[in-house]
Amino acid sequence: MNPLWTVEAMAKAMGAARQGALPQSVPGLSIDTRTIAPGEAFFALKDARDGHDFVAVALKAGGGLAVVAADKIGMFPKDAPLLVVPDVLEALTALARAARVRSHAKFIGVTGSVGKTGTKEALRFAMSADGETHASAASYNNHWGVPLSLARCPQSARYAVLEIGMNHAGEIAPLTRLVRPHVAIITTIEPVHLEFFPSVEAIADAKAEIFSGIEPGGAAVINRDNPHFARLQKQAKAAGVGRIVTFGENAKADARLLKFALQPDSSTAQARILGADITYKLGAPGRHVVLNSLAVLAAASLAGADLALAALALTNLSPPSGRGERLTLDLPGGPALLIDESYNANPASMRAALALLGQAPVGPRGRRIAVLGEMLELGTRGAELHQGLAQPVVENSVDLVFCAGPLYQDFWEALPSERRGGYVVTSAALEAEVLGALRAGDAVMVKGSLGSRMGPIVKALTRQFTSQGARAAVSAQG
């Protein structure tokens, strides 16, 4: 297996000084001592914690070298294998820039209010069917995640898919100029991060920053069905994007959905992708998954991949962790289904998750149960947007709702009384109620923003009711 980087190339790209007995090359890059592989380079980034405090652990765990800041050099033995730089994040960004320069891959950038990670993972499947494909790990889409993902791109990759996110205006622009995508996708525009934006239109403008990095001759892929389509189209033209490709159910869409069928565990679609008619199956349920698959196949075609192979690969689509993953819970009397949507939430993804729950199969006495944490960063519209979930609960035949957080008070009062399972202030207080309510045949979906801490409820359910971590044969896309 070829090394990812020679140490000589790394040092040159980052302007690093060398210390200790350094290896000739590294097989990968790490920022986490819990997952570092033998020989990898550990970057001592400062984020929630200072990575310099973990350098010794990284090297003891088998790391080949560490990249550290010059003002921290006194923390380490003189024989420690180090690359010393003025600033570790700037060094990682410089390495990412070098990775982009040396690469001959076709790059696809993905952003949007909802569906970034799911679309990125679908692209990973689709593009891998045609050639070696590198893609961002997890949701590495921020100021350090994008440089890390880009710096990890092997020189041999034929395609690269990078997710680009933001919480504030101005964050996407420097990241897209680093990635320089040949194709840039905006999945959709929805009211998320409203705490930091005056309007949804301002969110659209911030997402449109991705167009400023598109390579000459590249393409923008935009949701034709979204109310902000015209605004995004105008922004793409202003950025000098030569080709604008649209997707959706709209009759004028370049990647147009003609027919689709939703099953509990999968979906099928018939579409016209840039003039080519194609029928395909998605190994995940959900109308939102079907619609985003149009952008995936359009991008694959624009990047030069084989459209038929890309579509066929989507049969194997599986959900990112915490975004629709399905688990079997072993309860007295029989199994129950757990749909783990605990990674994050906003009004659009919450509605999509409730729709998925509405499709989920239940046993003879089973119920569809929603366990909901707060959707954060919604600003002054928070209570209103939470209350708006009452109608989707009813429309999707959700039998019982448990929810946590003050923002759900109006929602709770708007729910029909027979659908009220429990309402508490914190997710920790919800755990016992949910554990006590569950019975064989139920389908339970857990969802909330990361900060609302719904993940521990998922862990409690699996710890108490899952044997050998058994996973359902089916999976959903969140």
SULHUPE-V13802 format. One record per residue. N is the residue number from 1. SS is DSSP state (A for helix, B for strand, O for the rest). Layout:
N:SS
N:SS
This chain:
1:O
2:O
3:O
4:O
5:B
6:B
7:A
8:A
9:A
10:A
11:A
12:A
13:A
14:A
15:O
16:O
17:B
18:B
19:B
20:O
21:O
22:O
23:O
24:O
25:B
26:B
27:O
28:O
29:B
30:B
31:O
32:O
33:O
34:O
35:O
36:O
37:O
38:O
39:O
40:O
41:B
42:B
43:B
44:O
45:O
46:B
47:O
48:O
49:O
50:B
51:A
52:A
53:A
54:A
55:A
56:A
57:A
58:A
59:A
60:A
61:O
62:O
63:O
64:O
65:B
66:B
67:B
68:B
69:B
70:A
71:A
72:A
73:A
74:A
75:A
76:O
77:O
78:O
79:O
80:O
81:O
82:B
83:B
84:B
85:B
86:O
87:O
88:A
89:A
90:A
91:A
92:A
93:A
94:A
95:A
96:A
97:A
98:A
99:A
100:A
101:A
102:A
103:O
104:O
105:O
106:B
107:B
108:B
109:B
110:B
111:B
112:O
113:O
114:O
115:O
116:A
117:A
118:A
119:A
120:A
121:A
122:A
123:A
124:A
125:A
126:A
127:A
128:A
129:O
130:O
131:O
132:O
133:B
134:B
135:B
136:O
137:O
138:O
139:O
140:O
141:O
142:O
143:O
144:O
145:A
146:A
147:A
148:A
149:A
150:A
151:A
152:O
153:O
154:O
155:O
156:O
157:O
158:O
159:B
160:B
161:B
162:B
163:B
164:O
165:O
166:O
167:O
168:O
169:O
170:O
171:A
172:A
173:A
174:A
175:A
176:A
177:A
178:A
179:A
180:O
181:O
182:O
183:B
184:B
185:B
186:B
187:O
188:O
189:O
190:O
191:O
192:O
193:O
194:A
195:A
196:A
197:O
198:O
199:O
200:A
201:A
202:A
203:A
204:A
205:A
206:A
207:A
208:A
209:A
210:A
211:A
212:A
213:A
214:O
215:O
216:O
217:O
218:O
219:B
220:B
221:B
222:B
223:B
224:O
225:O
226:O
227:O
228:O
229:A
230:A
231:A
232:A
233:A
234:A
235:A
236:A
237:A
238:A
239:O
240:O
241:O
242:O
243:B
244:B
245:B
246:B
247:B
248:B
249:O
250:O
251:O
252:O
253:O
254:O
255:B
256:B
257:B
258:B
259:B
260:B
261:B
262:B
263:O
264:O
265:O
266:O
267:B
268:B
269:B
270:B
271:B
272:B
273:B
274:O
275:O
276:B
277:B
278:B
279:B
280:B
281:B
282:B
283:O
284:O
285:O
286:O
287:A
288:A
289:A
290:A
291:A
292:A
293:A
294:A
295:A
296:A
297:A
298:A
299:A
300:A
301:A
302:A
303:O
304:O
305:O
306:O
307:A
308:A
309:A
310:A
311:A
312:A
313:A
314:A
315:A
316:A
317:O
318:O
319:O
320:O
321:O
322:O
323:O
324:O
325:B
326:B
327:B
328:B
329:B
330:B
331:B
332:O
333:O
334:B
335:B
336:B
337:B
338:B
339:B
340:B
341:B
342:O
343:O
344:O
345:O
346:O
347:A
348:A
349:A
350:A
351:A
352:A
353:A
354:A
355:A
356:A
357:A
358:A
359:A
360:O
361:O
362:O
363:O
364:O
365:O
366:O
367:O
368:B
369:B
370:B
371:B
372:B
373:O
374:O
375:O
376:O
377:O
378:O
379:A
380:A
381:A
382:A
383:A
384:A
385:A
386:A
387:A
388:O
389:A
390:A
391:A
392:A
393:A
394:A
395:A
396:O
397:O
398:O
399:O
400:B
401:B
402:B
403:B
404:B
405:O
406:A
407:A
408:A
409:A
410:A
411:A
412:A
413:A
414:A
415:O
416:O
417:A
418:A
419:A
420:B
421:B
422:B
423:B
424:B
425:O
426:O
427:A
428:A
429:A
430:A
431:A
432:A
433:A
434:A
435:A
436:A
437:A
438:O
439:O
440:O
441:O
442:O
443:B
444:B
445:B
446:B
447:B
448:O
449:O
450:A
451:A
452:A
453:O
454:O
455:A
456:A
457:A
458:A
459:A
460:A
461:A
462:A
463:A
464:A
465:A
466:O
467:O
468:O
469:O
470:O
471:B
472:O
473:O
474:O
475:O
476:O
477:O
478:O
